[in-house]
Amino acid sequence: MPDDNDFFNGQRQPDQSPMDIPNLSAIALSHAIHSKAVSCREVISSFLNQIQTHNGSSNALVSLADPQVVLALADGRDAQLARGESMGWMHGMPHAVKDLTDVAGFRTSHGSPLSKPSPAVYDSIMVARMRAAGCIFIGKTNTPEFGLGSHTFNEVFGATCNAWDRSKSAGGSSGGAAVALAQRMLPVADGSDFMGSLRNPAGWNHVFGMRPSQGRLPKFPVADAYIGQLGTEGPMARTVSDMAMLLSTQAGYDARSPLSIAESGQAFAQNLNASMKGQRVGWLSHLNAYLPMEAGIVSVCENALKILERTGCDVMPAQLGMSPETIWEAWLVWRKALAGRNVSAYAHLPHWRDKVKPEAQWEYDQSLDLTGNQLMKASATRTRFYLSMLKMFESFDVLALPVSQVWPFAVTDRWPRHIDGQEMDTYHRWMEVVIYATFAGLPAISIPAGFNAQGLPMGLQLIGKPQGDFELLQVAYAYEQAAQDLIQKRPPGV
């Protein structure tokens, strides 16, 4: 068994039976595998049973591999351990990758009927790193078509239901990942975040989701390695320590991604325990009522901030240093350049409009009249916004916002048309609260904040300083330790 100091974070392990496999933290599960308290076959069998129990009603996992093939791979991992060989901390653990990312041997559907049915030939960088760490890929996690919209449904696999209420949305676009985690069908999960796609579904399913700093996770293959940096892949987990461990595997420089950060991912495989005394948290709330929010969201998040105060943090009101209307208008220009491009790859196909959702058609149409001058102007606005955020971090160490402006809505709805009486003028306007970390390229983590009277979860997003991913994980870890009664809550039937 590898040395704990190599890749087990040194975090306190939950008091759990090692045979309660699906409910173990990923780090505890790795300990159990390497100490031979459980075999890799037992681990895979346990998670396959969990999938059989829950996936039929939640539809979180898609393109599942043949169970016999997966079990044979587990036997191979057990044979390696018998020889004293370990591939890494994920050795023998099941994993499913968000269905926007290539995994060799699995179809990448993008949730679209236009996608090729043939399997991917190569792994992406992130997937290759997780494979090298020893995980066994068992399928993909469901996503909305082209990852557009924070509601996981598509015409290929259908909708993913919220882990806490099957009549509600799972969020998105990493909705399948969040539900699979919450229902203990995976030990850890991955996703990607352009407009809150790791944070929103994490908040709506009572798990942790992290959007790392821009460039923290290199991405390849990509058509553009320079401009298309608003979206980034990242980790999701049921504990902060697990999330940090997965990030340690995913992160690190790769020359094929020229804007990737040079720091090794191993920087995150360290003990997260740290004093929060004097940590300054700026509470942005609803931006002086600029952001419409459904009743109860702000109060639930403020209760979570009280828990954060108990760790030693000082929570104080904060205000953006720039007009949110100006930020939104610049954001829309960047979306035209990036979201429309993803759809344009299919626009040459006959009758393509008949086969994709209206929101994807809208994104494509929006991109057609974009000029280079408009993009450069929006880029200058983005630069001013980043500098204004730097100014804020002279007064605060962390910024806090709700992770969503609405509670999980009906799974049969496409998107919320109104919030608190205010009409949404685009299909994604209701997600405006998540754009600030993205637009400034800052790390952000969604932490479970609490529930409303109907038992639906909500998250609080914490935004860290530029490339301050580790320090932000420390804040989230301190919160987790202080909020164990809340964090330990499980979805009905799990």
Secondary structure, 3 states (H helix, E strand, C coil): CCCHHHHCCCCCCCCCCCCCHHHCCHHHHHHHHHCCCCCHHHHHHHHHHHHHHHHHHHCCEECCCCHHHHHHHHHHHHHHHHCCCCCCCCCCCEEEEECCCCCECCECCCCCCCCCCCEECCCCHHHHHHHHCCCEEEEEECCCHHHCCCCCCCCCCCCCECCCCCCEECCCCCHHHHHHHHCCCCCCEEEEECCCCCHHHHHHHCCEEEECCCCCCCCCCCCCCCCCCCCEEEEEECCHHHHHHHHHHHCCCCCCCCCCCCCCHHHHCCCCCCCCCCCEEEECCCCCCCCCCCCCHHHHHHHHHHHHHHCCCEEEECCCCCCHHHHHHHHHHHHHHHHHHHHHCCCCCCCHHHCCCHHHHHHHHHHCCCCHHHHHHHHHHHHHHHHHHHHHCCCCCEEEEECCCCCCCECCCCCCCEECCEECCCCCHHHHHHHHHHHHCCCEEEEEEEECCCCCEEEEEEECCCCCHHHHHHHHHHHHHHCHHHHCCCCCCC
